[in-house]
Amino acid sequence: MMDFASQPETSFQPRVAVLAAVVVAGGALLGGYAIYEHHSAQNLATQNQQVTAQLNSTQHEVSDLTAKMNALDARIQQQQAAEQEAARARALRVATASRHAVPRRRREDPRFKQMQSQIDAQGKAIAQTQSDLSDTRTALTGSIAHTHGELVALEKKGERNYIEFDLTKSKRFQREGPVEIRLRKANGRHQFADLQLLVDDRDLTQKHVNLYQPVMFSTPNSPQPVQIVINEISKNHIHGYVSAPKYSQSELASATNAAGSAPSGAAQATAAGTTSGQPPARQKLPVPQP
């Protein structure tokens, strides 16, 4: 006779095995996705740190160059003063000797003229170096606004969008342009802040951000990095702005494609104008919409 009591137990075991396999596979997929997201966030944070380190290194180089130029300027000024004093002493000796000598036609000392030419050439070289140094400073710091007035001046250039913000220490994120920001800590005495950012659904932490220190990161649809600058820090409060490119990568690509198709229309207009005897109409390229 068949044992009917053992039949349900035997059919239940394959179901349990299948369910266990599904649970294990789902856990492996979730674990792999979590590891991928963690590695992506770490790579983005490393890139931001590298860009910040490069900017700090460049600023140090500018500071060293400024110190060298100041030392060179001081040395040249001392040399000029010594040479002028020696020239006055020689002129005084010549004037004293001429009082007791037979009057004769005065002749200019060629050595003094040569010395004056050298001094003028050195002065022009110093002025050119100072001008180059000023241009370098402008290139490095011209994109950072320290006040609201400077921010307005940057915005008038029309190259980027600027969004000012005020943040108080909170657990909530605040949307500012293409990024969401949360202030975790603000140290008014030492002038630094800790920020938490949400960029394309990725959580990033920026610790010890100093005053006027730009925080830069890139997004997939942005042709240039997005920049965050803090220009005022007080206790548990910061004021700053977000700088982002005026046009996205897709908008620039659309404008490029439209510009590439413009010559065919222009050629048709030129042919029509030649046939009718009238000058061809000017073709206007489409402007990307902000």
JOTAFEN-V721447 format. One record per residue. N is the residue number from 1. RES is the residue in one small letter. OMEGA is omega as a letter, one per 40 degrees, with the letter a starting at -180 (none if undefined). NEAR is the number of other C-alpha atoms within 8 Angstrom. Layout:
# JOTAFEN-V721447
N;RES;OMEGA;NEAR + N;RES;OMEGA;NEAR
This chain:
# JOTAFEN-V721447
1;m;a;2 + 2;m;i;3 + 3;d;a;6 + 4;f;a;5 + 5;a;a;6 + 6;s;a;7 + 7;q;i;8 + 8;p;a;7 + 9;e;a;8 + 10;t;i;8 + 11;s;a;8 + 12;f;a;8 + 13;q;i;8 + 14;p;i;8 + 15;r;i;8 + 16;v;a;8 + 17;a;i;8 + 18;v;a;8 + 19;l;i;8 + 20;a;i;8 + 21;a;i;8 + 22;v;a;8 + 23;v;a;8 + 24;v;i;8 + 25;a;i;8 + 26;g;i;8 + 27;g;i;8 + 28;a;i;8 + 29;l;a;8 + 30;l;i;8 + 31;g;i;8 + 32;g;i;8 + 33;y;i;8 + 34;a;i;8 + 35;i;i;8 + 36;y;i;8 + 37;e;a;8 + 38;h;i;8 + 39;h;i;8 + 40;s;i;8 + 41;a;i;11 + 42;q;i;8 + 43;n;a;8 + 44;l;i;9 + 45;a;i;10 + 46;t;i;8 + 47;q;i;9 + 48;n;i;11 + 49;q;i;8 + 50;q;i;8 + 51;v;i;9 + 52;t;i;11 + 53;a;i;8 + 54;q;i;8 + 55;l;i;8 + 56;n;i;8 + 57;s;i;8 + 58;t;i;8 + 59;q;i;9 + 60;h;i;8 + 61;e;i;8 + 62;v;i;10 + 63;s;i;8 + 64;d;i;8 + 65;l;i;8 + 66;t;i;9 + 67;a;i;8 + 68;k;i;8 + 69;m;i;10 + 70;n;i;8 + 71;a;i;8 + 72;l;i;8 + 73;d;i;9 + 74;a;i;8 + 75;r;i;8 + 76;i;i;8 + 77;q;i;8 + 78;q;i;8 + 79;q;i;8 + 80;q;i;9 + 81;a;i;8 + 82;a;a;8 + 83;e;i;8 + 84;q;i;8 + 85;e;i;8 + 86;a;i;8 + 87;a;i;9 + 88;r;i;8 + 89;a;i;8 + 90;r;i;8 + 91;a;i;8 + 92;l;i;8 + 93;r;i;8 + 94;v;i;8 + 95;a;i;8 + 96;t;a;8 + 97;a;a;8 + 98;s;i;9 + 99;r;a;6 + 100;h;a;6 + 101;a;i;6 + 102;v;i;5 + 103;p;i;5 + 104;r;a;4 + 105;r;a;4 + 106;r;a;4 + 107;r;a;4 + 108;e;a;5 + 109;d;a;6 + 110;p;a;6 + 111;r;i;6 + 112;f;i;8 + 113;k;i;9 + 114;q;i;8 + 115;m;i;8 + 116;q;i;8 + 117;s;i;8 + 118;q;i;8 + 119;i;i;9 + 120;d;i;8 + 121;a;i;8 + 122;q;i;8 + 123;g;i;8 + 124;k;i;8 + 125;a;i;8 + 126;i;i;9 + 127;a;i;8 + 128;q;i;8 + 129;t;i;9 + 130;q;i;9 + 131;s;i;8 + 132;d;i;8 + 133;l;i;9 + 134;s;i;8 + 135;d;i;8 + 136;t;i;9 + 137;r;i;10 + 138;t;a;8 + 139;a;a;8 + 140;l;a;8 + 141;t;a;7 + 142;g;a;8 + 143;s;i;7 + 144;i;i;8 + 145;a;i;10 + 146;h;a;8 + 147;t;i;7 + 148;h;i;7 + 149;g;i;6 + 150;e;i;9 + 151;l;i;11 + 152;v;i;8 + 153;a;i;8 + 154;l;a;10 + 155;e;a;11 + 156;k;i;6 + 157;k;i;7 + 158;g;a;8 + 159;e;a;7 + 160;r;i;11 + 161;n;a;10 + 162;y;a;10 + 163;i;i;9 + 164;e;i;8 + 165;f;i;9 + 166;d;a;8 + 167;l;i;10 + 168;t;a;8 + 169;k;a;11 + 170;s;i;8 + 171;k;a;7 + 172;r;i;5 + 173;f;i;9 + 174;q;a;8 + 175;r;i;8 + 176;e;a;10 + 177;g;a;8 + 178;p;a;7 + 179;v;i;10 + 180;e;a;12 + 181;i;i;12 + 182;r;i;14 + 183;l;i;16 + 184;r;a;11 + 185;k;i;9 + 186;a;a;16 + 187;n;a;12 + 188;g;a;10 + 189;r;a;5 + 190;h;i;5 + 191;q;i;11 + 192;f;a;12 + 193;a;i;15 + 194;d;a;13 + 195;l;i;13 + 196;q;a;12 + 197;l;i;14 + 198;l;a;11 + 199;v;a;11 + 200;d;i;6 + 201;d;i;5 + 202;r;a;8 + 203;d;i;9 + 204;l;i;10 + 205;t;i;9 + 206;q;a;9 + 207;k;i;7 + 208;h;i;7 + 209;v;a;11 + 210;n;i;9 + 211;l;a;11 + 212;y;i;9 + 213;q;a;8 + 214;p;i;10 + 215;v;a;10 + 216;m;i;11 + 217;f;a;10 + 218;s;i;8 + 219;t;a;9 + 220;p;a;4 + 221;n;a;7 + 222;s;i;12 + 223;p;a;7 + 224;q;a;7 + 225;p;i;11 + 226;v;a;13 + 227;q;i;11 + 228;i;a;11 + 229;v;i;13 + 230;i;i;14 + 231;n;i;12 + 232;e;a;8 + 233;i;i;15 + 234;s;a;11 + 235;k;i;7 + 236;n;i;11 + 237;h;i;12 + 238;i;i;14 + 239;h;a;12 + 240;g;a;12 + 241;y;i;11 + 242;v;i;14 + 243;s;a;11 + 244;a;i;13 + 245;p;a;13 + 246;k;a;9 + 247;y;i;11 + 248;s;a;10 + 249;q;i;9 + 250;s;i;7 + 251;e;i;10 + 252;l;i;10 + 253;a;i;8 + 254;s;i;9 + 255;a;i;11 + 256;t;i;8 + 257;n;i;8 + 258;a;i;10 + 259;a;i;10 + 260;g;i;7 + 261;s;a;8 + 262;a;a;10 + 263;p;a;8 + 264;s;i;7 + 265;g;i;9 + 266;a;i;10 + 267;a;i;8 + 268;q;i;8 + 269;a;i;10 + 270;t;i;11 + 271;a;i;9 + 272;a;a;9 + 273;g;i;12 + 274;t;a;10 + 275;t;a;7 + 276;s;a;6 + 277;g;i;6 + 278;q;i;7 + 279;p;a;7 + 280;p;i;10 + 281;a;i;7 + 282;r;i;5 + 283;q;i;7 + 284;k;i;4 + 285;l;i;7 + 286;p;i;7 + 287;v;i;5 + 288;p;i;9 + 289;q;a;5 + 290;p;none;4
